[in-house]
Amino acid sequence: MNPEMVPSAVLVVAIGVLFTAGVYLLLERSLTRVLLGFVLIGNGANLLMLVAGGRAGGAPIAGITPEAEMSDPLVQVMVLTSIVITLALTAFVLAMAYRSWQLNGHDEVADDVEDRRIARLAARNAPSYLDRDDGEPGTLDEDAAAARDDMVRGDTDRTDETGEAR
């Protein structure tokens, strides 16, 4: 194993702490804490990519730095993209938190009424739909004819009594 490629233990611990704290904050109901969780995870991802990219080197510009001393430009591009994505996500969640504060006076995410109803039904192990089968057995041909009869009733019927097109 190349000793230049071994990351510092402090950086590895910092990445773990950033991800752990970010996930913990994402699981909260307050949008402000969710926002901070996104920021921490974004910073942890940036640090992870930089550590995974290897040792620092010279600027990756041909002709200025020898190839053996250049840093990997792909890592820098990935981190820059991650920063932009984190910024956009931060702006979006910040706008949602602000709007929630304006409407409700707090930024807590409330339970959805439909979600609670489905959870109660799941707890009772009951189906969440109405079974409209009347239990009468029939063949597929009979069921198809009955469905066709329902669809072609009225003045828009373009077939005669035998089912042939007019």
C-alpha positions in Angstrom: 0.0 0.0 0.0 1.3 3.4 -1.0 1.9 5.5 2.1 1.0 8.7 0.2 -2.5 7.4 -0.4 -3.3 6.6 3.3 -5.7 9.3 4.6 -5.3 11.0 7.9 -7.3 9.4 10.7 -8.5 12.8 11.8 -10.1 13.4 8.4 -11.7 10.0 8.4 -13.2 10.7 11.9 -14.3 14.1 10.7 -16.1 12.6 7.7 -17.9 10.1 10.0 -18.9 12.8 12.5 -20.3 15.0 9.7 -22.3 12.2 8.1 -23.6 11.0 11.5 -24.7 14.4 12.7 -26.2 15.2 9.3 -28.3 12.0 9.3 -29.4 12.6 12.9 -30.5 16.2 12.0 -32.3 15.0 8.8 -34.5 12.7 10.9 -35.9 15.7 12.9 -39.2 17.4 12.2 -37.9 21.0 12.2 -37.0 22.2 8.7 -34.2 24.3 10.2 -32.6 21.1 11.5 -33.2 19.3 8.3 -31.4 22.2 6.5 -28.4 21.9 8.8 -28.4 18.1 8.2 -28.2 18.7 4.4 -25.4 21.1 4.9 -23.4 18.7 7.2 -23.9 15.8 4.8 -22.9 17.9 1.9 -19.7 19.0 3.6 -19.0 15.4 4.7 -19.4 14.3 1.0 -17.0 17.0 -0.1 -14.4 16.0 2.4 -14.9 12.3 1.5 -14.3 13.0 -2.2 -11.2 15.1 -1.4 -9.7 12.4 0.8 -10.6 9.7 -1.7 -8.9 11.7 -4.4 -5.4 11.1 -3.0 -2.6 13.5 -2.1 -2.6 17.1 -3.1 -0.5 18.0 -6.1 0.1 20.8 -8.5 -2.4 22.5 -10.7 -3.7 20.2 -13.4 -2.6 22.4 -16.2 -0.6 20.8 -19.0 2.8 22.5 -19.5 2.9 24.2 -16.1 3.1 21.2 -13.8 4.8 17.8 -14.6 2.4 15.0 -15.0 3.7 13.1 -12.0 3.0 16.0 -9.7 -0.5 17.0 -10.9 -3.6 16.5 -8.7 -6.6 14.7 -10.1 -8.9 17.3 -11.7 -11.9 14.9 -11.6 -12.1 15.1 -7.8 -12.1 18.9 -7.9 -14.9 18.9 -10.5 -16.9 16.5 -8.4 -16.5 18.6 -5.2 -17.5 21.7 -7.1 -20.6 20.0 -8.5 -21.4 18.8 -5.0 -21.1 22.3 -3.6 -23.5 23.6 -6.2 -26.0 20.9 -5.5 -25.8 21.5 -1.8 -26.3 25.2 -2.3 -29.4 24.6 -4.4 -30.8 22.1 -1.9 -30.1 24.6 0.9 -31.9 27.4 -0.9 -34.9 25.1 -1.5 -35.2 23.9 2.1 -34.6 27.4 3.4 -37.5 28.7 1.2 -39.8 25.9 2.5 -38.9 26.7 6.1 -39.5 30.4 5.6 -42.9 29.7 4.0 -43.8 27.3 6.8 -42.8 30.0 9.3 -45.0 32.6 7.5 -48.0 30.3 7.3 -47.9 28.4 10.6 -45.5 30.4 12.9 -43.2 27.4 13.2 -41.2 25.2 10.9 -42.3 21.8 12.2 -43.4 19.3 9.6 -46.8 18.0 10.7 -48.1 14.5 10.1 -50.2 14.0 7.0 -53.8 13.1 7.7 -53.9 10.5 4.9 -50.6 9.0 6.2 -52.1 8.6 9.7 -55.2 6.9 8.2 -53.1 4.4 6.2 -51.0 3.8 9.3 -54.1 3.0 11.4 -55.4 0.6 8.6 -52.0 -1.1 8.4 -52.0 -1.5 12.2 -55.3 -3.3 12.0 -54.0 -5.2 9.0 -57.1 -4.2 7.0 -57.1 -3.5 3.2 -57.1 0.1 2.2 -59.5 -0.4 -0.7 -63.1 -1.4 -1.1 -63.6 -4.8 -2.6 -66.4 -4.4 -5.1 -66.5 -8.0 -6.3 -69.9 -9.4 -5.9 -68.6 -12.9 -5.8 -70.4 -14.2 -8.8 -68.2 -16.4 -10.9 -68.1 -15.8 -14.6 -65.9 -16.4 -17.6 -63.7 -13.8 -19.1 -65.9 -13.6 -22.2 -68.9 -12.8 -20.1 -67.0 -10.2 -18.1 -65.7 -8.6 -21.3 -69.2 -8.5 -22.8 -70.6 -6.9 -19.7 -67.9 -4.3 -19.7 -68.5 -3.6 -23.4 -72.2 -3.3 -22.9 -71.6 -0.6 -20.2 -69.3 1.3 -22.6 -71.5 1.3 -25.7 -74.9 2.3 -24.3 -76.7 5.4 -25.5 -76.8 7.3 -28.7 -73.1 7.0 -29.3 -73.5 3.2 -30.0 -72.1 2.5 -33.4 -72.9 -1.2 -33.5 -76.2 -3.0 -34.2 -77.7 -5.7 -32.0 -75.4 -8.4 -33.3 -72.3 -6.4 -32.3 -71.3 -5.6 -35.9 -70.2 -2.1 -36.9 -72.8 0.0 -38.8 
